[in-house]
Amino acid sequence: MQPVLNIEDIRAVELRLADEGISLAELMRRAGLAAAREVLQLEEARQVTVFAGSGNNGGDGWVAAEELTRRGIAARVVSAIPPAVLKSDLARNAALSAEAAGVEILLDPSEDELMELLDGTDIALDGIFGTGFRGAPRAPYDLWIDCLNASGTRVVAIDVPSGLSAQTGHAEGSCVVADVTVTMLALKPGLVADQGRDVCGSIVVAPLAEQTERLVIEAEPIAWRAELEDYLNVVPQPTSAIDKFTRGSVLVIGGSTRFPGAPMMAAMAAARAGAGYVTLAVPASIAAIVQTQMLEIPVVPLPTTEEGVFAPEAADYLDRLVAGKDVVLIGPGMRVSSGPAELVSRLMQMDVPLVVDADGLNCLARLTENNIESFPEILRRDAKLVLTPHRGELGRLVDMVDTPPDSLVGCIDAAQRILWADGGSELCIVAKGSGTACVGVEAAVLPKPGPAALATAGSGDVLAGIMASLLAQTNVDDSDLPILCALACEVHGYAGSIAAERFGSRGVMARDVIDATGVAMDTLSEHISFPEMALEG
């Protein structure tokens, strides 16, 4: 797994490296060389233009320009001010060295001059802002960024695309859209979520020192980005010595007159992901409709109110329904009222692995007055528990109804608050978003994100079904629960990619993802077990 560090922790690692004999000036030199090496790997790199800001990120750019010039590449630097008046000592020394080496310098060019310059540029190296940047770019840097993006020139960003917050993944104004980002020491959370996914291109991590790996781990990463080999211990292993019951039994509870389709999609996804026996419990008011669509899945009607939702007495049937089930999934489409809330409350007290999704989470928020931290006894149970909130649902759980988390780091922080209140190890919170975090007590695991095609109604129900299915098929330790949940996210994402190839990125519906889930599961399982196989998509 690849560690992901908060920005302040990156700075701490830099200081620790300095304590171990690698000065900040040497780190700048190595960062510039790392950026230059990435440029040199691009075949079309003949004329390179470096955009250097006034800080240390610009200093990296000056170092890169000098190295490229030394290697015979025509490199020139765009700077707002002369090298001699740069305020940063490190950046000024790097710029003066590049100037002495014969690097061409263009001071504060106009828009027309910039566009003409970029027209003759093969590769642009973005060294305008670094990881400490906040807010919106000001003149002249906003103009530089706009010209870079308008030119169509291939861009390599140093550490972070300028204009993007490396911490939050947000851009308040103009932001460089890079083809490659060479980030130093470790991944930062803003690179792998929200706008970071659109503007970073491919990400290369440059460690800069042999001590870096140790120091990064000692800095306690905020999260770990999963790689396929990390799933080896949790992927269901193929065997012929099974039957429909030993492949895992899942009970899905959900639905209402208004939303009859949500639990059906969750149940079908659980079956497509490999569960051998799936049962679906729905309000009696929609049972007949559901039964006509679910030929392979038994449908159980439960008492219903006049409003078409579960009645409170539906909870009296849970003991019989849950008996023999490996996992229960509750929540898709069931609305929020006293009956569904009673079902959730009763299930939380039962000794069965549980996945709570959608309105199941909203019922939990209702039961805990939108502040689940104050009701830790509800979460404390002997069986595994997975909560799958999107950002709005997560906000309702942690008293942030009006201001839900709006970034990956915000979601991880909110999820950890729930975990610390619970104090147990059998809980995992899957904080869904453009960058999803599977947060457990010991670690937050970041699965490879799926395509934008998954942003469609019902997609979350499909993910919940896949998650319940994998949990039913695999007997994992509590410490591996976040890894298992991350695998479910990757299966979901790969199924979305398969569906997008068939129906187009804008034409995918949840049912298409369900139909691709089995193929996605098989392909990922084979690639995890045999990493030498090429994985496309």
VENKA-V602216 format. One record per backbone hydrogen bond with DSSP energy under -1.0 kcal/mol. NH is the residue of the N-H (numbers start at 1). CO is the residue of the C=O. E is the energy in kcal/mol with one decimal. If there is no record, write none. Layout:
((NH CO E) (NH CO E))
This chain:
((2 225 -2.6) (4 223 -2.5) (5 187 -2.8) (10 6 -1.8) (11 7 -2.0) (12 8 -1.6) (13 9 -2.1) (14 10 -2.1) (15 11 -2.0) (16 12 -2.2) (17 13 -2.5) (18 14 -1.9) (19 15 -2.1) (20 16 -1.2) (21 18 -1.6) (22 17 -2.7) (27 23 -2.3) (28 24 -2.2) (29 25 -2.1) (30 26 -2.6) (31 27 -2.6) (32 28 -2.6) (33 29 -2.2) (34 30 -2.3) (35 31 -2.1) (36 32 -2.3) (37 33 -2.6) (38 34 -1.7) (39 35 -1.9) (40 36 -2.5) (41 37 -1.1) (42 39 -1.8) (45 42 -1.9) (46 44 -1.5) (48 74 -2.9) (49 123 -2.2) (50 76 -3.3) (51 125 -3.0) (52 78 -2.4) (53 127 -2.6) (59 55 -1.5) (60 56 -1.9) (61 57 -1.5) (62 58 -2.1) (63 59 -2.2) (64 60 -2.4) (65 61 -2.4) (66 62 -2.2) (67 63 -2.3) (68 64 -2.7) (69 65 -2.2) (70 66 -2.2) (71 67 -1.5) (72 69 -1.7) (73 68 -2.8) (74 46 -1.8) (75 73 -1.1) (76 48 -1.9) (77 104 -2.9) (78 50 -3.4) (79 106 -2.3) (85 82 -1.5) (86 83 -1.5) (92 88 -3.0) (93 89 -2.4) (94 90 -2.0) (95 91 -2.5) (96 92 -2.7) (97 93 -2.0) (98 94 -2.1) (99 95 -2.6) (100 96 -2.3) (101 97 -1.4) (102 99 -1.5) (103 98 -2.2) (104 75 -1.1) (106 77 -3.0) (108 79 -2.8) (114 110 -2.6) (115 111 -2.5) (116 112 -2.2) (117 113 -2.5) (118 114 -2.8) (119 115 -1.6) (121 118 -1.7) (122 47 -2.5) (123 47 -1.7) (124 154 -2.9) (125 49 -2.7) (126 156 -2.7) (127 51 -2.5) (133 130 -1.5) (141 138 -1.3) (142 138 -1.0) (144 140 -2.0) (145 141 -2.4) (146 142 -2.3) (147 143 -2.6) (148 144 -2.6) (149 145 -2.5) (150 146 -2.1) (151 147 -1.7) (156 124 -2.8) (157 180 -3.2) (158 126 -2.7) (159 182 -3.6) (160 158 -2.2) (164 161 -2.1) (165 170 -2.6) (169 165 -2.4) (176 162 -2.9) (178 199 -3.0) (179 155 -2.5) (180 155 -1.7) (181 202 -2.7) (182 157 -2.9) (183 204 -2.5) (185 206 -3.1) (186 184 -2.4) (187 3 -1.2) (190 166 -3.1) (191 188 -1.6) (192 189 -1.1) (195 169 -1.5) (196 193 -1.7) (197 194 -1.4) (198 195 -1.0) (199 195 -1.6) (200 196 -1.7) (202 179 -2.2) (204 181 -3.0) (206 183 -2.9) (212 209 -1.1) (215 211 -2.4) (216 212 -3.1) (217 213 -2.0) (218 214 -2.3) (219 215 -1.2) (220 217 -1.7) (222 4 -1.7) (223 4 -1.3) (224 444 -2.7) (225 2 -3.6) (226 446 -2.4) (230 227 -2.1) (231 228 -1.9) (232 229 -1.3) (234 231 -1.6) (235 231 -1.8) (242 240 -1.7) (247 243 -1.2) (248 245 -1.3) (250 277 -2.6) (251 327 -2.3) (252 279 -3.0) (253 329 -3.1) (254 281 -2.1) (255 332 -2.1) (257 308 -2.0) (265 261 -2.4) (266 262 -1.9) (267 263 -2.5) (268 264 -2.6) (269 265 -2.3) (270 266 -2.1) (271 267 -1.9) (272 268 -2.8) (273 269 -2.0) (274 271 -1.7) (275 270 -2.0) (277 248 -2.0) (279 250 -2.7) (280 298 -2.8) (281 252 -3.2) (282 300 -2.2) (284 302 -2.8) (286 283 -1.9) (290 286 -2.6) (291 287 -2.8) (292 288 -1.3) (293 290 -1.3) (294 290 -1.2) (300 280 -3.1) (302 282 -2.1) (305 309 -2.9) (308 305 -1.7) (311 303 -2.4) (314 311 -2.2) (315 312 -1.5) (316 313 -1.4) (317 314 -1.7) (318 315 -1.5) (321 317 -2.0) (322 318 -3.2) (323 319 -1.2) (325 322 -2.5) (326 249 -1.9) (327 249 -1.5) (328 353 -2.2) (329 251 -3.1) (330 355 -2.4) (331 253 -2.1) (334 331 -1.8) (341 337 -2.2) (342 338 -2.0) (343 339 -2.0) (344 340 -2.3) (345 341 -2.6) (346 342 -2.6) (347 343 -2.5) (348 344 -2.3) (350 347 -1.7) (352 350 -1.7) (354 384 -2.4) (355 328 -2.8) (356 386 -3.0) (357 330 -2.5) (360 357 -2.5) (361 358 -1.1) (362 358 -1.5) (363 359 -2.2) (364 360 -1.7) (365 361 -2.4) (366 362 -1.9) (367 363 -2.8) (368 364 -1.6) (369 366 -1.2) (370 365 -3.4) (371 368 -1.3) (372 397 -3.1) (374 371 -1.8) (375 372 -1.6) (378 375 -1.7) (380 376 -1.2) (385 426 -2.5) (386 354 -2.7) (387 428 -2.3) (388 356 -2.0) (394 390 -2.7) (395 391 -2.1) (396 392 -1.7) (397 393 -1.2) (398 394 -1.2) (399 370 -1.6) (400 395 -3.2) (411 407 -2.2) (412 408 -2.4) (413 409 -2.3) (414 410 -2.2) (415 411 -2.7) (416 412 -2.5) (417 413 -1.7) (418 414 -1.4) (419 415 -2.2) (420 416 -2.9) (421 417 -1.7) (422 418 -2.1) (423 419 -2.9) (428 385 -2.2) (429 439 -2.5) (430 387 -3.6) (431 429 -1.1) (431 437 -2.7) (432 389 -2.7) (432 430 -1.0) (437 431 -1.9) (438 445 -3.0) (439 429 -3.0) (440 443 -2.8) (445 438 -2.7) (446 224 -3.3) (454 451 -1.8) (455 452 -2.1) (456 454 -2.4) (459 456 -2.1) (462 458 -1.8) (463 459 -2.2) (464 460 -2.3) (465 461 -2.0) (466 462 -2.3) (467 463 -2.6) (468 464 -2.4) (469 465 -2.1) (470 466 -2.5) (471 467 -2.1) (472 468 -1.9) (473 469 -1.6) (474 470 -1.4) (476 474 -1.1) (480 477 -1.1) (481 478 -1.3) (484 480 -2.4) (485 481 -2.4) (486 482 -2.2) (487 483 -2.2) (488 484 -2.0) (489 485 -1.8) (490 486 -2.0) (491 487 -2.6) (492 488 -2.4) (493 489 -2.6) (494 490 -2.8) (495 491 -2.5) (496 492 -1.9) (497 493 -1.7) (498 494 -2.3) (499 495 -2.4) (500 496 -2.2) (501 497 -1.8) (502 498 -1.2) (503 499 -2.9) (504 500 -2.3) (512 509 -1.3) (513 509 -1.4) (514 510 -2.2) (515 511 -2.2) (516 512 -1.2) (517 514 -1.2) (520 516 -2.4) (521 517 -2.8) (522 518 -2.3) (523 519 -2.8) (524 520 -2.6) (525 521 -2.3) (526 522 -2.4) (527 523 -2.2) (528 524 -2.7) (529 525 -2.2) (530 526 -2.5) (533 530 -2.3))
